[in-house]
Each structure stands twice: as structure tokens, then as C-alpha cells.
Amino acid sequence: MSKRGGRRRAVLLVALGVMAVLAAGACSAGGGDNAGTSGAAPAAGGDAGAGVAQDKAAPAQTGGADLRVDQRSIIYTGTMQVRVDDVERAAREATAAVTAAGGFVGGDQRQSESADARAELTLRVPADRFTAVIDQLARLGRQERREVRTEDVTEETVDLDARIATQRARVDSARKLLARATSINELVTLENEVGRREADLASLEAKKRRLADLTALSTITVTFLGTDASTAAKESDLGFLVGLRGGWEAFLGSLNVALTVLGAVLPFVMVIGVPVALLVWWSRRRRARRTPPAGPAPMVPAPAGPVGGPTPSGPPPLPATRSAP
């Protein structure tokens, strides 16, 4: 009985010890939570406006700086048509306006005929001055058409930045391996690998520069038309002389194509066709020499009749048959 009682006491003591450890852990956890709650409560109650401001700012922080319009990479492209009284003066004023805005003229095509005077300018202006310059160009005359297009390339720009950073790290690692090359084969292989990685890096950097140029400088294509430009254009598309000129140009184009094809085929004809024709002519002439000439048909003599007698006119008599005894 004494042994059994000792075992029971030992089990009971172990169980009590385990329960005491669990209770102590629960109390410590509850105290920590209460302390954290009591420490955070004054801050929340002290400045409720700050908490609301933080809640409003949280969505912007999750999206990062990309949600701000002024930090996005956007390509602006504009096309417009303006009718003016003096095309040359409008072109000069447009050039001066773009230069004053910090841009430049990328293309200039002008036609100074009085009946169809027009000028087409390709202007590159800073992105932040895009709208102001377009409005200034529209005030040079009577605006007939305006089209503005935008392209958001923020994600492409961020992706290019990440790829460029990764590619630079790859180039640096390849250069380090090249510096530790110990054999000719390793040296040649690593040099090729370094060259390939540097070429990929240069391509990515060129794309990044292109995007940076398009986002930093917007493009505006403006066409200035004279007062009678459209009427002259419509009249020039109709009439007998216009049709005759179009047909003559089509004939000359077809003739030019035919002469081009003939010029392309003529060398083959001279190199291949002439020798083949001479060979055929020589073979026919040789066959003609070998074949004997055909003479006159031979004369067949007529059957001879009795001398001095008349020529029998009918068929010869049949021989007499002898009857059987």
C-alpha cells in the first residue's frame, strides 16, 4: 500500500506542476495584451484626427508613388489642324512659341503656293508645357481639328529599371569570373558571356533612354492651312486633265516595271539562251548532212504482150481444168 500511495502522490505532484506552469503562461500573456492595449489607447484617444489621416494615407502607401499623377511616366501626343490667313507667319509664331517653352522643331514641311499654302510642323515640347503650347497654337487661327493621345508607360519604365539593375549585376559577376579565369577555354567562354550580357544591358538602356525622351518631351504635329487650301485640293482631284495625268503616270509606271523585268532577264537570255539556240541549230544542221537526199521513184515496166499483136485489153484467160475420168 505504501508503494502505491507514493506513486499516486508523485503523479499528483507532476500534474499540479504542469497546471501551475500553464496558468503562469496564461497570466503573462494576458498581462502583455493588457499592457499593449493600455499603451495604445492613449495614443488613439489623444489624436483621433491623426488616426483618420493615417487610414486615408494607407491605400496610397500600398500602391506606392505610382498612384500620383505627377510621378507617372506618360507619353503625350497631339495632332491639330489650324486654318490661318498667313501660313508662313503662323509657322514662324509656332516655332517661336515652342522655342520659348523649352522645346524644338523636329520636322518642317511647307508648301508656299498661294492656292494651296500649307505647313506641317512636328514640335517637341516639355511634357509640363504640352497643354499650354497646344492652346497657344490654336489661337494662331481657326482650329478645325484637335486630337490628344496619352500612353501610360509607368509599368514598362519600372520593369526596365528592374531589368537593368539585374543585368548590371550579371555583367559584374561575369567580369569577376573572367578575372579569375585560369585556362584559355574558360577565358574565351567568359569573354563571350560578358559580351552577350553587355549587349543585353546596352539594349535595355537604349529602351530606357527612348522612353525617357518620349515622356520628357511630348510631340505635337500641327498643320497650318491657307484660306483656299481645301477648295483647291478638292478641285485638283477631279477633271479630264487629272485623269489623263494619272493614266499617263500609270502607263509610265507599268513601262518602267516592264523594262526593269526585261533588264533583269536579259543577262540570263544572253548567257544561257544564245548558246542553247546555237547548239540546237548546229545539231539540226548536222542531222541534215547525214540524211541522204531522196531520189525519184523507180519506174515499174509494163507486162510485155505478143509481138506485133494488139495489147490485150481484158484480163488473161484462165487455164483449162481437166475433168476427172
Disulfide bonds with the S-S distance in Angstrom:
none
